[in-house]
Amino acid sequence: METPLYISLARMNTLRRQMDVVSNNVANINTTGFKSQRMQFVEFLERASPGERYSMPIDLVTTRDQRAGPLVPTNNPLDIALQGEGYLVVSSLNGDRYTRAGALQIGPNRQLVDGNGLPIQGEGGQPLTIPPAASQVSISPSGEVSTEQGPVGKIRTVRFDSDQSLEVLGGGLYATDQQARPTTELTLTQGMLEGSNVQGVVEMTQMIEILRQYQSTQRLIEGEHERMRNTNRQLPRLSA
């Protein structure tokens, strides 16, 4: 008699985790370079008794939609939109990290940094330092950084064999144990940012559908609980 409850509870747990993913998408609808996420489900078969099995859903993995977000003009010369496959490389205390958030800044030591204050790597892994007296920064589509005083260096860009295997960190950063490979299909557009690829209408529709399914499953559990309670009340009378 408890089998429907187990199945329903498993469904509610997966719906709750699915709502967490969708809520995170909505929260990042204006986050530069953010990629929306989706949960992938599989059927889990559990043996109830000899010859009988019942099916429960289980969330297998969370995948990212790798489609590019819209280009948002900012007219800020330190903003760059990444178009194509690849990432910028930043230096952190825990090693190299990767990002598509191109809202760059000039740090206190005149190094080019990301929104987290982490140095942007040039080719060779060295930071890119803007001369103290420079006032005009130019970034070419291939990543060449220069000022009115001359060239500064080239922004390092990389790609990976499996983007889905990247670990999502805070601040638009990713981490991975994969080998970083040079990318030749990534272009940088100065004065623009890559917006989030989250589609607000789609996500809100998802939230409504998940909520309806959760409420429906909750009613099923309440009905099954009431049925079991009534059965327990009537059994002593039948055996009397």
C-alpha positions as CSV (number, residue, x, y, z in Angstrom):
1,M,0.0,0.0,0.0
2,E,3.0,2.3,0.5
3,T,4.2,2.0,-3.1
4,P,2.2,5.0,-4.4
5,L,3.6,7.1,-1.6
6,Y,7.2,6.2,-2.4
7,I,6.6,7.0,-6.1
8,S,4.9,10.3,-5.3
9,L,7.6,11.4,-2.8
10,A,10.3,10.6,-5.4
11,R,8.3,12.8,-7.9
12,M,8.0,15.6,-5.5
13,N,11.8,15.6,-4.7
14,T,12.7,15.8,-8.4
15,L,10.1,18.6,-8.9
16,R,11.6,20.5,-6.0
17,R,15.1,20.2,-7.5
18,Q,13.8,21.1,-10.9
19,M,12.2,24.3,-9.4
20,D,15.6,25.2,-7.9
21,V,17.2,25.0,-11.4
22,V,14.5,27.1,-13.0
23,S,14.6,29.6,-10.2
24,N,18.3,30.0,-10.7
25,N,17.8,30.6,-14.4
26,V,15.2,33.4,-13.6
27,A,17.6,34.9,-11.0
28,N,20.3,35.1,-13.7
29,I,18.2,36.5,-16.5
30,N,20.4,39.7,-16.6
31,T,23.7,38.0,-15.8
32,T,26.3,38.6,-18.4
33,G,27.2,35.4,-20.3
34,F,24.9,33.2,-18.2
35,K,23.8,29.9,-19.8
36,S,20.4,28.5,-18.8
37,Q,20.3,25.0,-17.2
38,R,18.0,22.0,-17.5
39,M,17.6,18.8,-15.5
40,Q,17.8,15.5,-17.3
41,F,15.7,12.7,-15.8
42,V,15.8,8.9,-16.1
43,E,13.5,6.1,-15.0
44,F,14.6,4.2,-11.9
45,L,13.1,0.8,-11.4
46,E,12.7,-0.6,-7.9
47,R,11.8,-4.2,-7.1
48,A,8.7,-4.2,-4.8
49,S,8.2,-7.9,-4.6
50,P,9.1,-11.0,-6.6
51,G,8.0,-10.4,-10.2
52,E,6.9,-6.8,-9.5
53,R,8.8,-3.5,-10.0
54,Y,7.7,0.1,-9.8
55,S,9.1,3.1,-11.6
56,M,10.4,6.3,-10.0
57,P,11.9,9.4,-11.6
58,I,15.5,10.4,-10.7
59,D,17.4,13.5,-11.8
60,L,20.5,12.3,-13.5
61,V,22.4,15.5,-14.4
62,T,22.0,19.2,-15.0
63,T,22.9,20.4,-18.5
64,R,23.6,23.8,-19.8
65,D,22.1,25.4,-22.9
66,Q,25.3,26.5,-24.8
67,R,23.5,28.7,-27.3
68,A,24.9,32.3,-27.4
69,G,23.0,35.0,-25.6
70,P,22.0,38.3,-27.3
71,L,24.6,41.0,-27.9
72,V,24.0,44.0,-25.6
73,P,25.7,47.3,-26.6
74,T,27.3,49.2,-23.8
75,N,29.8,51.6,-25.6
76,N,32.2,50.8,-22.8
77,P,35.7,50.1,-24.4
78,L,36.5,47.6,-21.6
79,D,33.4,45.5,-22.3
80,I,33.8,42.6,-24.8
81,A,31.2,40.1,-26.1
82,L,32.4,36.6,-26.8
83,Q,31.0,35.3,-30.1
84,G,31.7,31.6,-30.8
85,E,33.0,28.7,-28.8
86,G,35.5,29.5,-26.0
87,Y,36.2,31.2,-22.8
88,L,38.5,33.9,-21.3
89,V,41.1,32.7,-18.8
90,V,41.5,34.4,-15.4
91,S,44.0,33.7,-12.6
92,S,42.7,32.8,-9.2
93,L,44.3,31.6,-5.9
94,N,43.0,28.1,-6.8
95,G,44.4,28.1,-10.3
96,D,43.0,29.0,-13.7
97,R,39.3,29.7,-14.0
98,Y,37.2,30.3,-17.1
99,T,34.5,32.8,-18.0
100,R,32.4,34.3,-20.7
101,A,31.5,37.4,-18.7
102,G,33.3,40.1,-20.6
103,A,32.7,43.1,-18.4
104,L,36.4,43.9,-17.8
105,Q,37.9,46.6,-15.6
106,I,41.3,48.1,-14.9
107,G,42.4,47.0,-11.4
108,P,44.3,49.0,-8.8
109,N,47.6,47.8,-10.2
110,R,46.5,48.7,-13.8
111,Q,46.0,45.0,-14.7
112,L,43.0,44.1,-16.8
113,V,40.6,42.1,-14.5
114,D,37.1,40.6,-14.7
115,G,34.1,41.5,-12.6
116,N,35.5,39.5,-9.7
117,G,38.8,41.4,-9.7
118,L,40.7,38.4,-11.1
119,P,43.5,39.2,-13.7
120,I,42.7,38.4,-17.3
121,Q,45.4,36.2,-18.7
122,G,47.3,37.1,-21.9
123,E,48.9,34.5,-24.1
124,G,51.5,32.7,-22.0
125,G,49.4,33.1,-18.9
126,Q,50.8,36.6,-17.9
127,P,48.5,39.4,-16.8
128,L,47.8,42.3,-19.2
129,T,48.9,45.6,-17.7
130,I,47.6,48.9,-19.1
131,P,50.2,51.7,-19.0
132,P,49.6,54.4,-16.3
133,A,49.2,57.3,-18.7
134,A,47.0,55.4,-21.3
135,S,43.5,56.7,-21.7
136,Q,42.3,54.8,-24.8
137,V,42.0,51.0,-24.7
138,S,41.4,49.1,-28.0
139,I,40.6,45.3,-28.2
140,S,40.6,43.7,-31.6
141,P,38.3,40.8,-32.6
142,S,41.2,38.4,-32.2
143,G,41.9,39.7,-28.7
144,E,44.8,42.1,-29.3
145,V,44.9,44.7,-26.6
146,S,46.5,48.1,-27.3
147,T,46.4,51.7,-26.2
148,E,47.5,55.0,-27.8
149,Q,51.0,54.1,-26.5
150,G,51.2,50.9,-28.4
151,P,50.4,47.1,-28.0
152,V,49.8,45.6,-24.5
153,G,49.3,42.0,-25.4
154,K,46.8,39.4,-26.6
155,I,43.9,38.0,-24.4
156,R,44.2,34.3,-24.0
157,T,41.1,32.4,-25.1
158,V,40.5,28.6,-24.8
159,R,38.0,25.9,-25.5
160,F,37.3,22.4,-24.1
161,D,36.2,19.1,-25.5
162,S,33.2,18.9,-23.2
163,D,31.6,22.2,-22.1
164,Q,29.0,20.3,-20.1
165,S,31.7,18.9,-17.8
166,L,32.7,22.4,-16.6
167,E,32.0,23.0,-12.9
168,V,29.9,26.1,-12.4
169,L,31.3,28.4,-9.8
170,G,30.0,31.8,-8.5
171,G,30.6,35.1,-10.3
172,G,30.3,33.6,-13.8
173,L,33.3,31.4,-13.4
174,Y,33.9,27.8,-14.4
175,A,36.5,25.2,-13.3
176,T,37.6,22.0,-14.9
177,D,40.3,19.4,-15.0
178,Q,40.1,19.1,-18.8
179,Q,43.0,20.3,-20.9
180,A,42.4,23.8,-22.2
181,R,42.8,24.0,-26.0
182,P,43.4,27.1,-28.2
183,T,40.4,28.4,-29.9
184,T,40.3,29.9,-33.4
185,E,36.6,30.3,-33.8
186,L,36.1,32.9,-31.0
187,T,35.8,36.6,-31.8
188,L,35.7,39.5,-29.3
189,T,33.4,42.5,-30.0
190,Q,34.4,45.6,-28.1
191,G,31.8,47.9,-26.5
192,M,29.3,45.0,-26.2
193,L,28.4,42.2,-23.8
194,E,26.9,38.8,-24.3
195,G,23.7,38.7,-22.4
196,S,22.1,35.8,-20.6
197,N,20.4,33.3,-22.9
198,V,17.6,32.7,-20.4
199,Q,14.2,33.2,-22.0
200,G,12.0,34.7,-19.3
201,V,8.7,33.6,-20.8
202,V,9.9,30.0,-21.1
203,E,11.2,29.9,-17.6
204,M,8.0,31.4,-16.0
205,T,5.9,28.9,-18.0
206,Q,8.2,26.1,-16.6
207,M,7.7,27.4,-13.0
208,I,3.9,27.4,-13.4
209,E,3.9,23.9,-14.8
210,I,6.3,22.5,-12.1
211,L,4.1,24.1,-9.4
212,R,0.9,22.5,-10.9
213,Q,2.6,19.1,-11.0
214,Y,3.8,19.5,-7.4
215,Q,0.4,20.4,-6.2
216,S,-1.2,17.5,-8.1
217,T,1.3,15.1,-6.6
218,Q,0.7,16.6,-3.1
219,R,-3.1,16.0,-3.5
220,L,-2.4,12.4,-4.6
221,I,-0.3,11.8,-1.4
222,E,-3.0,13.4,0.8
223,G,-5.7,11.2,-0.8
224,E,-3.6,8.1,-0.4
225,H,-2.9,9.0,3.2
226,E,-6.6,9.4,3.9
227,R,-7.4,6.1,2.2
228,M,-4.8,4.3,4.3
229,R,-6.2,5.9,7.5
230,N,-9.7,4.9,6.7
231,T,-8.6,1.4,6.0
232,N,-6.9,1.2,9.4
233,R,-10.0,2.4,11.1
234,Q,-12.2,-0.2,9.4
235,L,-10.0,-3.2,9.8
236,P,-10.8,-3.7,13.6
237,R,-14.5,-3.5,12.9
238,L,-14.2,-6.2,10.1
239,S,-12.3,-8.6,12.4
240,A,-14.7,-8.2,15.3
